[in-house]
């Protein structure tokens, strides 16, 4: 079991990208329609989570977007900022 999992909220419609030994997850929505704008890192070797805090204001919460990592930079493409119940 992953001890740090207590702050990771289950979600769907998020994006994920792998870079080296880590998987990065951005955004998404939970079953109560709460949208997320957080960036999470999952270390594939240590099986542990870490929240990444952006230097500047991060992107807005979104769903249905794509992400990619190029040369160590995480890019978010498109998506919906508004989610209707």
C-alpha positions, -999 to 999 in steps of 0.1 A, spaced: 0 0 0 12 35 -8 13 56 24 12 90 7 -20 80 -11 -41 98 14 -39 131 -5 -44 116 -40 -81 118 -50 -94 92 -74 -103 108 -107 -110 103 -144 -107 123 -176 -72 133 -164 -40 132 -185 -9 112 -179 26 112 -194 57 91 -185 92 106 -183 121 84 -171 110 65 -140 80 87 -132 45 91 -144 29 126 -142 -8 131 -139 -27 164 -144 -62 175 -138 -93 154 -142 -126 152 -123 -139 131 -95 -173 114 -91 -188 145 -74 -178 166 -105 -150 184 -86 -123 194 -112 -86 194 -104 -57 216 -115 -30 197 -97 1 180 -111 11 147 -94 42 126 -99 42 89 -93 77 74 -89 74 40 -106 104 25 -88 95 37 -53 57 35 -58 52 68 -41 33 100 -50 44 136 -48 25 168 -56 44 191 -79 40 228 -71 45 250 -102 68 280 -100 42 303 -116 5 301 -116 -4 267 -130 -30 259 -157 -67 260 -148 -86 228 -139 -96 208 -169 -108 176 -184 -107 159 -218 -72 173 -224 -39 157 -235 -4 160 -221 31 152 -233 66 156 -220 92 169 -244 128 176 -233 117 175 -197 89 200 -201 53 191 -194 28 204 -220 -10 204 -216 -31 206 -248 -67 215 -251 -94 202 -228 -125 216 -212 -123 241 -184 -161 240 -176 -178 209 -165 -216 207 -163 -234 183 -140 
